[in-house]
Amino acid sequence: MSLETEKQAILDRYVAAYNRHDLMVIAAMYTEKAALYSPYGPAALGHAAVMQAHKDWFGANEQNKRMRVIRAEGKGDLAYCVIHYAGDFPDDAGSLITESGVSVNVLKRHVDGHWQIHITSLTSDTPDHA
């Protein structure tokens, strides 16, 4: 299995959990010292802060979240992947608007062999969030 295919499988699990608002599954996907840098809110440093950012995001009524690996490389217990993300949000008129961007993610291999997200940095394609 290629590294890109392996990382896409991780993202597919994340998206499925995100769309269900399943914070327990998402929590297991991040390291204890995780960091999340986002144009949608302040930096979230540490596992608890990253989980709080997800709780906050769940309140935005995002629909149809999707992620696709653009590039992935790694060596040993560290890897990175560049991801295109998108999601649909209701506007005040009830129409859906798409928010999209790119994220760079650093992953660490846990001692039991599974990969966890250690750092995420999001860049929005939307000028208001760039």
Order of alpha helices (4+ residues) and beta strands (2+ residues): alpha-alpha-beta-beta-alpha-beta-beta-beta-beta
